[in-house]
Amino acid sequence: MNRRLSNFAPAVLAGISLMAFAPALAQDVKLPPTMTFTAYDTGTAGFNIAVAVGKMMKDKYGTDLRVLPAGNDVARLAPLRAGRAASSAMGSGSYFAQEGVFEFGTKEWGPQALQLVLSSVDCNGASLGVAKDTGVKDVKDLKGKRVGIVVGSPALNQNSLAILAFGDLKQSDVKTVEFSSYGAMWKGLINNDVDAAFATTITGPAKEAETSPRGIVWPPLPHSDNAGWERVQKVGSFFFRHVATCGAGISKDKPIELGNYPYPIFVTYGTQPADQVYAITKAMITGYDIYKDAAAGAAGLAADRQTKKWAVPVHPGAVKALKEAGQWSDDQETHNNGLIKRQAVLAAAWADFGKSSPPLDEKAFLDAWMKARAAALAKAGMQNGFE
């Protein structure tokens, strides 16, 4: 897999640094004068929501927020890990990074102790969008069709496989077409280079596809099909059943039973000071009314709409802000502490693995790590999640 960070514009990255957190314009929220977030490509729901949050921070707190678009998960997390970004608006890649799997099961990465700031679940769904001219009605109809995958983005690719699993299909049942980024993949759908691509239903590229000559459909994932959903969650345990009422070709009058997970998921590293993360979270909560209608999906960032007991822990700084908003419980605290313990188990397993003279070959390295990872989780009495 190509792990180059070529999706970043070098001119934009030059000279970016995290400023020391200094007082801004609000009484109990102290933000730095400048911050950087990373997000999916320009025009995506995650990017647009991050920009809307940034405008709120500028108007309310006087903070300039730069949003850097990046085409894959590695490129989104690299500035965050290097301390050049304060948060990243991720998707399910935040879970894969935590687990140290796929593109993160490499010598350069390993398990990443990512923790949540806030995440969004709104009226949209997250699934495979399919060009209408293919005639596909159900997920099973994708057999033999061209499905896009993004090099260096295991999250998007695994999400696609999870949706295919609903129709009892595997990767070998479709023709995969590689693209360098999420944006390129959706341009490929519009240009008839591919038939299906994964996205949230409210993403800009999906709406472009809807108005293109090809059109777009979202094959349903009927919630009554328990066997289909069992297959979905075996591949993507973070998916849950969700009725989509907005997005390309979807409305309250034309809802579709699909799946979803939080997106965007604003994450940071567990090592980032709690007061910094608290300030960011508090600003997003208190400034919610300013940005909630500024971008599709932003309304899902409300404190009272946060997904409970998800797969990645909430940062202690964000926990403090959620407690102040009355949106935290003892059950959530117990679940969160268990996830933080899981991250510690994975970190220890990675450190031990590094001392064991692992193979130099990339594939052999990943295979050996996955066995070591499975053994460490089993010893701790924790689920593997990637059998």
N, C-alpha and C positions, 0 to 999 in steps of 0.2 A: 504494500500500500504506500502511496505517496504521502509523506508527512510534512512536506514543505509548507511553509507559511505564506505561500505566494498569493493568497487571497487578500492579504492586507496591502493597502497602498503605502509604500515606503515613506512617501512625503508626509502622510498623515501620522505615521507612527513616530517620526523623528522627534526626539526631544520630549516625548510624553513622560511625565513622572507624576506619582501620587504626591500631592501637596500635603503638608502637615495640616491636620484638621484645626481650623481657626474659626473664631466666632463669625457668624454670618448675620442675617437680619432678624431671625426669630429668637424669641426669648429662651425657650428650652431646647432648641435644636441648633447644634453647632456643626455646620458643614464647611468644607474648605472652599476657597474661592474658585477652584477648578477641580473637576473630577472627570474620569474616563470610565465609560461602560463599553463592553463589547456586546454584539448582538448578531443575529442572522443577517442575511443580505439586505441591502436597501430595498424598501418596499414591502418587506415581509411584516407580518403582524408583530413579531417580536421587536423588530427595528422601530416600527412606527410607535409602539407603546413606549419603548425606551426614550424616543425623541419627545413624546408627550410628557413623560415624567421629567425629562430634562428642562422642558419649557416651564413647567411648574416650579422647578427648583430655581430657575433664573428669575421668574417673576416674584416668587414668594420669599426666596432666601438669598438672591443675588449670586447664586452659584452657576458657573458656566459648566455644563455637562456635555462632553464630547461623546458621541456614540460611534464606535468603530464597527463597520460591517465586516463579517468574516464568513467564508463559505463552508467551514466545517468545524467540528467540535474542538479539535486540536488547536486550530487557529484562534478560536474564541477564548480558549483557556490559557494560551501561552502568555498574553499580556497580564492576565490576572495572577498567574503563578509568579511572574517576574516582578510583580508589584507595580506595574504600570497602569493597572486598571483597578477600580474599586469593586466592581461587580460585573457579572456577565449575565445577559438575558439568554439563558439556555433552554433546551428542550429536554427530552429524556436522556440526552447525552450526559447530563449531570449525574444520573444514576449509574450509567456505565463507567464514568470516570471514577466515581466513588468505589465501584466494585473492582476496578483495575482489569477490565475485560476488553476484548476486541482491540481497538487502536490504543487503548491505555494499558494493555498487557505487554508493553515493550520496555526495554531497558531504560529508555528516556523518560518514561512516565510512571507506571505502576498506580496503585490505588491513590486517589486524590481525596483529601478530607474536605470536600465541599459541603457547605451548609447554606440553608435557605435564608433569604431576606424576606421576600414576598413572592407569591406566584399567582397566576390568574387561571380561573376556570369560569368561562362565560357561556354565552349561548351557542358557541361554535362547537364543532366536532373536530376530531383529528383522524384522518383516514387516507385511503388511496383515492385520489381524484383521477377519473378516467375520461379520456376523450370520448365525447358523445358519439362521434362518427364510427366508433369501433363496434357499436351495437351491444356492448356489455351491459347487462342488467343486474347480475349478481356477481359476487366475488368469485365464485367457481368458474364464471365465464372468462376469467382472465387467463385461463390455461392456454399456453402458447403465445400469449400477447407479450409485448415489450414493456418491461417495468424498469423505471429509472433507479439507479443507485448512485450515491455520491462518494467519490474516493475520499477517504479520511473522515467519513461521518458515519460511524457505526450506529449511532442512534437512529438516523433516518432509515438506514438500511434494515436494521432490526425491526423497526416499526412497520416497514413494508412487509417483512416476513410474517409479523404477527397478524396483520390484516389478511394476508394470503392464507394463513393457517385457518382462518374462519371458514374459507371455502375448501378446506382440506387440501390446500396446495402448498408445495415447497418451492424453493428457489429453482430446482431442476425442472419444475413444471412450466416455468416462464422463461422468456429471453431477457436477461438483464443487460442493460445498456449503461455504461459508466459515464459520469459527468464530473467535472471539476468542482462544482458547487451546486448548492440548492437552486440558486437563480438560473444557472445554466441548464439544470435538469428541467425546470418548468418552461424555459424557452424551447427546450427540445420537444416538450409535449405540444406546444403551440405550432412548432415547425414540422411536426409529424416525424420526429426522430425517435419518439417513444410514445407509448399508449397510456401509461399510468405513472403517477408520481405521488409520493406521500406529502401531505401538508395539513395544516389546519384549514378549515373551510373558509376562514376570513382572510387568509393571506392574499396580498395584492396579486401575485402571479396567478393564483387560482381564479381571481375575478377577471384577469386579462384573458385567461383561457376560456372563461364563460362567454366572453364577447367576441372571441375569435371564431373563424369559420368552423373549427372542430367542435367547439362547445365543450361542456363538462358535465359529468354525472358523478354521484357518490354512491356506489353500490351499498345498499343497507346491510347492517349487521343486526338482524332482528334480535331483540333482547330476550325473546322466548326460546331462542335456539341455544340451550344450555351447553350442548356438545360443542357447538361452534365457538362459544365464548370460553369454554374450557381450553380449547386449542389456542385461542388468542392469548390467554393469560399464561399459558405454558411457555410461550415465546416472549411475551411482553407482560410480565406480572404487574406492571405499573398502570396498565389500561383499566378503565372502568366503563361500564355502560352509561351512555349519555345521549339524551335526545337533542340533536342539533336543530336550532331554530333560526340560525343566521349563517350567512356565508354565500358563496357563489352558487346560485341556483336554489338556495334554501331560504325559507322564511317561516314565520310563525304559522302561516296558513299552509305551508308545505314542509313540515318538519320531517326529519329522517332519523331513524334509530341507528346511531353510530357508536363509536367509542371515543374516549377522551382521556387526557391526563393534563396536569397543570402545564400551561404554556402561555407566555414565557415564564420561566422559573428564574428569578433573579437570585444568583448564588454568589457566595464569596468563600474564602478559605476559613476554616475554623481557627486559624492562627491570627486572623485579623482582629484587632482589639475590639472588645465588646462595645466600648463607647462610640467608636466609629460606625459600627454596624447599627447600633441603636439610633444614631442620628439619621442615617439614611432611611431606616425603616420608619422612624417617627415622622420624618418629612413626607414619605410616601403615604402614610396614613392620614396625617393632618392636612395634606394638600390634595387628597383624593378628589374632592368635589371640583377642583380646578382642571384635572386631566381626565376624569372618568369618561367623558364624552368626546375626548379629543382624538381617540384612535379606536378602531374596532377591537374589542377584547379587553380594553383598559378597565372597563367596569368590573371585571373579574378580580381585580387587585384589592377590592374592598377587604378590610380586616375581618369582617364577619363572613366572608366567602372563601377563606383560606381552606385548602384541603387538609383535613385532619389525618394524622397518622399515615403520612405518605412514606416513600421509600428512602428519602434523604432527610437528615435531621435539620431542624431549624437552629440558626446560630443563636447563642445566648443573648446577644445584643438585640436581635429581632424578637426573641422570647420576651424580653423586658418590655418592648414596645407593645407587643400583642397583649401582655398581661395588663398594661395600662389601659388598653382599649377594651378590656373585658373579654378577650377572645383566646383564653388559654385555660386549660383544665388540668386536674391532677392526672387523668388518664393520658392526656397528651404529653405531659411531663415524663411519665413513666415510659411511654413509647419512644420519646425523643432521647432519653438517656440510654435506652437499649440500642438505638441507632448510632449514637456516639461511641458506645462500647464496641459496636460492630466495626466502626472505622478504626478503632484502636487495634482490634484483632487483625484486621487486614493490613494495617501499617506494620505490625510486628511480623506478620507472615512474610511481607515483602522484604523487610530487613533481613530476616533469616534466610530467605531465598537468595538474596544477593550475596550472602556469605558462603553459599553452597557451591560456588563455581558453576553457575548455570551455563547451558549451551550458548555458543556464540551465534549459531544459526537462528534467524528470526523466528521461523516456524517452530523449531525445536524448543526455543526459549519460551514461547507462548504456551506450548503444550506442557512443558515442565512446570511453568508457573501456575497454570490452571489446576494441575494435580496438587501442587503445594497449597494453593489457595483453598481447594476443596477440603483437603485434610485439616487445615487450620480451622476452618469454619465448623467442620464436623466435630472436632475436638472441643470447640467452644459451645457446641449444641445449637449452632445457628444454621439456617437454611442456606444452601448454596445459591440457588436461583439460576444457575447455568450448568445444568447436568450434561 
